[in-house]
Amino acid sequence: MQTLTITINNDSAIKTLHELEKKHFIKIVKNINERTPAIPSGAPLSVDEFQEWILQAEKMPTVSLEEAKSIWSQKRKLLVKHTK
């Protein structure tokens, strides 16, 4: 299982996500308790918190752009298949 936080600005996309939830492919979690610069809510990070966030990000595994595009292409095909 993976948890993903996204901001959706399109009603059609929200409808698609709700359809996936009805099919039990995903679960939509409404409460966001994460304190991160990636989410435009909550109090700003201090300089120390920001530096710690950068250090953690640098320790995370990386993938090449080509590999990321390939993985996304495969996942997109699955999403399209399951939403039709």
For each residue, the residues with C-beta under 8 A, 3 or more apart:
1:
2:
3: 29
4:
5: 32 34 38 39
6:
7: 39 40
8: 13 14 17
9: 13
10: 13 14
11: 14 15
12: 15 16
13: 8 9 10 16 17
14: 8 10 11 17 18
15: 11 12 18 19
16: 12 13 19 20 83
17: 8 13 14 20 21 26 28
18: 14 15 21 22 28
19: 15 16 22 23 83
20: 16 17 23 25 26 79 82 83
21: 17 18 24 25 26 27 28
22: 18 19
23: 19 20 82
24: 21
25: 20 21 82
26: 17 20 21
27: 21
28: 17 18 21
29: 3 32
30:
31:
32: 5 29 39 41
33:
34: 5 39
35: 42 43 45 49
36: 39 45 53
37: 45 50 53
38: 5
39: 5 7 32 34 36 42
40: 7
41: 32
42: 35 39
43: 35
44:
45: 35 36 37 49 50 53
46: 49 50
47: 50 51
48: 51 52
49: 35 45 46 52 53
50: 37 45 46 47 53 54
51: 47 48 54 55
52: 48 49 55 56
53: 36 37 45 49 50 56 57
54: 50 51 57 58
55: 51 52 58 59
56: 52 53 59 60
57: 53 54 60
58: 54 55
59: 55 56
60: 56 57
61:
62:
63: 67 68 71
64: 67 68
65: 68 69
66: 69 70
67: 63 64 70 71
68: 63 64 65 71 72
69: 65 66 72 73
70: 66 67 73 74
71: 63 67 68 74 75
72: 68 69 75 76
73: 69 70 76 77
74: 70 71 77 78
75: 71 72 78 79
76: 72 73 79 80
77: 73 74 80 81
78: 74 75 81 82
79: 20 75 76 82 83
80: 76 77 83 84
81: 77 78 84
82: 20 23 25 78 79
83: 16 19 20 79 80
84: 80 81
